[in-house]
Amino acid sequence: MDVIAWGLIPYLVFIVFVGGMIWRYRFDQFGWTSRSSQMYESKMLKIGSPLFHYAILAVFFGHVVGLMIPKLWTDAVGISQHNYHLGALWVGGIAGVALLVGLAILIYRRRSNKAVFRATTWNDKIMFLVLGFVIVVGLLATFTGDTTPTGEEHNYRETVSIWFRSLFLFQPDVEAMAASTWQFKLHVLAGMLMIVMVPFTRLIHAFTVPLHFLFRPYIVYRSRGGRRGQSRTTKGRGWEPVRTASEISTKPPKSAR
């Protein structure tokens, strides 16, 4: 079971994720959207949406640091395991709680507002359920996953992180992941389920962040003078006169008269 769970399923998840993204891009670009419901309700959305999205960014970068940076590197720069653990506990815990609160606000908004609830599909309901489960299990792993059932200390950077990096080398360290606590194992399995769902739910909109807006040239607006809505050459109208084909053929241009 360990070989299947930690040596086979991650690659199947990756194949489904990439294949789903390609399929969605080729055949459902119109549905590649978050299906915003702001037009139905905006007060709670203004609170829940920024809280959720900023918190998920913090959680994402926290996972990148915890999974991708080896323990030897932090030891080399003088960060002890105790200090690292405290930082991960407080920063990760606060970000996780904020993420859960933001999601709870968004779910309550959808359930309490009839118009928003009617715009919620079964796909959305399952997505919210899985996302909430991933967050709760992640908090459980953060606060209780540092101790094994036998009472021994557990450091996920020596189990989960090593296994995760080994996947990129196509040499999955199954034993490292198997040595982790059940909280982290459950969190990883739930996370892989969420990754599989991304191409087929509204979560796909995370890959359509308009980053090109940061690099596009400025749009320059120039005043045409005169009163608003009037042309310089034509008073009382906001457009230039357009001659018909017969007028063009019979009348010479003004410059030639």
Legacy VTK file of the C-alpha trace (Angstrom):
# vtk DataFile Version 3.0
C-alpha trace
ASCII
DATASET POLYDATA
POINTS 257 float
0.000 0.000 0.000
2.845 2.426 0.712
4.300 1.837 -2.750
0.905 2.500 -4.356
0.087 5.526 -2.208
3.472 7.259 -2.265
5.165 5.782 -5.331
2.396 5.426 -7.921
-0.540 7.706 -7.104
1.504 10.964 -7.208
2.435 10.335 -10.842
-1.135 9.376 -11.736
-2.260 12.635 -10.130
0.253 14.557 -12.227
-0.902 12.854 -15.444
-4.570 13.585 -14.723
-3.757 17.174 -13.765
-1.749 17.942 -16.917
-4.130 16.027 -19.178
-7.136 17.767 -17.631
-5.568 21.187 -18.066
-4.820 20.500 -21.744
-8.338 19.152 -22.345
-9.952 22.118 -20.588
-7.856 24.590 -22.572
-8.652 22.979 -25.912
-12.334 22.251 -25.461
-13.662 24.492 -22.681
-11.855 27.816 -22.706
-15.163 29.616 -22.210
-15.625 27.724 -18.928
-12.090 28.539 -17.760
-13.389 31.016 -15.211
-14.232 31.458 -11.539
-17.884 32.133 -12.469
-18.006 35.246 -10.323
-21.219 35.866 -8.389
-20.356 39.413 -7.325
-23.404 40.784 -9.155
-25.654 38.893 -6.709
-23.903 39.860 -3.466
-20.782 41.898 -2.766
-20.684 42.853 0.937
-19.568 39.484 2.315
-17.557 38.833 -0.845
-15.435 41.927 -0.166
-14.428 40.387 3.163
-14.260 36.672 2.446
-12.605 36.731 -0.984
-9.517 38.877 -0.134
-9.066 37.015 3.161
-9.231 33.658 1.415
-6.969 34.560 -1.509
-4.264 36.343 0.508
-4.260 33.503 3.036
-3.965 30.853 0.338
-0.969 32.691 -1.105
0.688 32.637 2.317
-0.108 28.935 2.711
1.234 28.188 -0.778
4.566 29.917 -0.188
4.785 28.270 3.217
4.457 24.881 1.546
7.116 25.837 -1.007
9.565 26.752 1.773
8.779 23.691 3.862
8.873 21.171 1.025
11.538 22.530 -1.293
14.197 23.954 1.059
16.229 21.159 2.699
16.862 21.168 6.425
20.597 21.336 5.787
20.181 24.755 4.169
18.346 26.289 7.114
20.851 24.721 9.505
23.682 26.230 7.453
22.313 29.764 7.835
21.878 29.335 11.573
18.150 28.651 11.842
17.695 25.978 14.469
14.993 23.366 14.241
13.278 24.833 17.295
13.073 28.326 15.770
11.997 26.951 12.410
9.279 24.910 14.074
8.006 27.924 16.017
7.920 30.028 12.859
6.106 27.341 10.906
3.687 26.815 13.768
2.762 30.474 14.193
2.928 31.694 10.598
1.452 28.524 9.135
-1.162 28.317 11.854
-2.309 31.919 11.427
-2.403 31.592 7.630
-4.301 28.308 7.882
-6.878 29.701 10.291
-7.334 32.806 8.111
-7.799 30.544 5.098
-10.419 28.502 6.912
-12.269 31.621 8.085
-12.236 33.067 4.566
-13.601 29.833 3.140
-16.280 29.696 5.841
-17.399 33.230 4.922
-17.606 32.317 1.245
-19.574 29.138 1.985
-21.950 30.972 4.332
-22.455 33.634 1.668
-23.397 31.018 -0.896
-25.768 29.266 1.473
-27.464 32.342 2.921
-27.999 34.268 -0.321
-30.638 32.653 -2.527
-29.340 34.092 -5.787
-25.769 32.986 -5.074
-26.962 29.577 -3.907
-28.907 29.040 -7.141
-25.721 29.800 -9.070
-23.836 27.136 -7.075
-23.482 23.798 -8.859
-22.916 20.343 -7.406
-19.394 20.617 -8.767
-18.893 23.703 -6.597
-20.314 21.998 -3.511
-17.959 19.031 -3.842
-15.044 21.386 -4.479
-15.812 23.417 -1.342
-16.117 20.210 0.690
-12.757 18.846 -0.470
-11.052 22.221 -0.071
-12.375 22.594 3.457
-11.244 19.061 4.311
-7.727 19.778 3.003
-7.487 22.935 5.134
-8.772 21.256 8.313
-6.426 18.293 7.919
-3.557 20.689 7.194
-4.221 22.549 10.441
-4.432 19.226 12.240
-1.023 18.260 10.854
0.421 21.670 11.772
-0.664 21.543 15.412
-0.595 17.807 16.183
1.565 16.128 13.540
4.926 16.661 15.229
4.555 13.621 17.477
4.265 9.973 16.434
1.772 7.591 18.095
4.689 6.171 20.117
5.529 9.622 21.487
8.604 10.205 19.347
9.297 13.602 17.806
8.439 13.894 14.129
9.991 16.414 11.743
8.128 16.544 8.431
11.203 18.004 6.722
12.912 14.654 7.260
9.975 12.624 5.942
7.393 14.428 3.787
9.810 16.958 2.299
12.373 14.327 1.337
9.646 12.222 -0.289
8.249 15.220 -2.165
11.621 16.231 -3.628
12.378 12.644 -4.592
9.332 12.632 -6.880
11.074 15.083 -9.214
13.969 12.656 -9.557
11.548 9.820 -10.432
12.943 7.935 -7.465
10.165 8.281 -4.862
11.439 7.718 -1.338
8.466 5.663 -0.188
10.079 4.809 3.134
10.498 8.483 4.063
6.820 9.204 3.514
5.787 6.002 5.232
7.670 7.163 8.336
5.506 10.271 8.581
2.554 10.655 10.971
-1.010 9.845 9.946
-1.932 13.536 10.020
0.575 14.391 7.304
-0.320 11.290 5.307
-3.979 12.240 5.355
-3.134 15.828 4.421
-1.013 14.682 1.462
-3.728 12.322 0.192
-6.353 15.057 0.497
-4.035 17.475 -1.273
-3.556 15.064 -4.175
-7.330 14.690 -4.452
-7.668 18.458 -4.645
-4.977 18.660 -7.337
-6.874 16.105 -9.422
-10.017 18.228 -9.131
-8.379 21.498 -10.195
-8.807 21.091 -13.996
-12.475 20.160 -13.612
-13.638 22.805 -11.120
-13.575 26.565 -10.737
-10.172 26.186 -9.019
-8.708 26.272 -12.518
-9.040 30.060 -12.507
-5.892 30.148 -10.346
-3.979 29.587 -13.601
-5.512 32.591 -15.329
-4.073 35.298 -13.079
-3.661 38.347 -15.382
0.035 38.806 -14.709
0.435 40.417 -18.135
-1.360 43.468 -16.740
1.819 44.233 -14.794
3.897 44.444 -17.976
1.539 45.886 -20.581
2.158 49.487 -21.737
0.191 52.328 -20.237
-3.005 53.403 -21.936
-2.707 57.096 -22.828
-5.833 59.245 -22.873
-5.641 62.650 -24.589
-8.193 65.408 -24.430
-9.600 66.587 -27.748
-10.464 70.008 -26.342
-13.783 71.804 -26.414
-16.830 70.625 -24.595
-17.123 67.004 -23.546
-18.537 64.821 -26.275
-17.914 67.356 -29.091
-15.536 67.067 -32.001
-13.148 69.862 -32.884
-14.453 70.103 -36.436
-18.124 69.235 -35.941
-20.075 71.190 -33.354
-22.972 69.515 -31.641
-21.985 65.990 -32.691
-19.475 63.508 -31.329
-18.515 62.058 -34.705
-17.163 63.114 -38.082
-19.498 63.309 -41.098
-19.344 60.274 -43.336
-20.013 60.737 -47.073
-21.726 58.127 -49.193
-20.099 56.462 -52.185
-22.016 58.684 -54.627
-20.899 61.834 -52.826
-17.302 60.699 -52.883
-17.434 60.045 -56.619
-19.171 63.354 -57.528
-17.775 65.804 -55.019
-14.061 66.586 -54.802
-12.494 66.723 -51.329
-12.537 70.038 -49.462
-8.848 70.588 -50.037
-9.349 70.522 -53.815
-12.214 73.048 -53.915
LINES 1 258
257 0 1 2 3 4 5 6 7 8 9 10 11 12 13 14 15 16 17 18 19 20 21 22 23 24 25 26 27 28 29 30 31 32 33 34 35 36 37 38 39 40 41 42 43 44 45 46 47 48 49 50 51 52 53 54 55 56 57 58 59 60 61 62 63 64 65 66 67 68 69 70 71 72 73 74 75 76 77 78 79 80 81 82 83 84 85 86 87 88 89 90 91 92 93 94 95 96 97 98 99 100 101 102 103 104 105 106 107 108 109 110 111 112 113 114 115 116 117 118 119 120 121 122 123 124 125 126 127 128 129 130 131 132 133 134 135 136 137 138 139 140 141 142 143 144 145 146 147 148 149 150 151 152 153 154 155 156 157 158 159 160 161 162 163 164 165 166 167 168 169 170 171 172 173 174 175 176 177 178 179 180 181 182 183 184 185 186 187 188 189 190 191 192 193 194 195 196 197 198 199 200 201 202 203 204 205 206 207 208 209 210 211 212 213 214 215 216 217 218 219 220 221 222 223 224 225 226 227 228 229 230 231 232 233 234 235 236 237 238 239 240 241 242 243 244 245 246 247 248 249 250 251 252 253 254 255 256
